[in-house]
Amino acid sequence: MTRFALFVRLEAKPGQETAVAEFLAGALPLANAESGTTAWFALKFGPSTFGVFDAFADEAGRQAHLDGPIAAALMANAVALLSAPPTIEKIDLLAAKLPG
């Protein structure tokens, strides 16, 4: 069962909205390559507010994602793209419906 998740909120710097959107969309192949990632969504809440929601079967999968290439690339580009550091929340899922 998918029991663990992350929610990351990102606020783009003025003028960097398109770059943030492209960065997130470009991360999909990396998420697809992560065997421990059950679900991964890049989100846009408004003109400059973005997010990522991803889910995992276990804590090891969640930690592997946090230690993986998407998180590393995000942190490496955070100063250039974001107006504040990403807000990363660890979430425990109570129930989930996923394609199967």
Secondary structure by P-SEA (a helix, b strand, c coil): ccccbbbbbbbbcccaaaaaaaaaaaaaaaaaacccccbbbbbbccccccbbbbbcccaaaaaaaaacaaaaaaaaaccccccccbbbbbbbbccccccc
